[in-house]
């Protein structure tokens, strides 16, 4: 889980500007968590607490409305 979140934060700065080198900053001023992290945490919460997936996804995602959700996800 830590790897997934770290990868999301590190990759967020390069999502729309991919690099083709292994030489890049891991964390920059543009690094942030995205909808991927929010959904990962929500699903982990559901698994660990035997909670309802839909309820926990909606709850977590509402806390972070600007995390970069896609149009279809927002409509859901």
Buried (B, 14 or more C-beta within 10 A) or exposed (E): EEEEBBEBBBBBBBEEEEEEEEEEEEEEEEBBBBBBBBBBBBBBBBEEEEBEEEEBBEEBBEEBEEBBBEEEEEEE
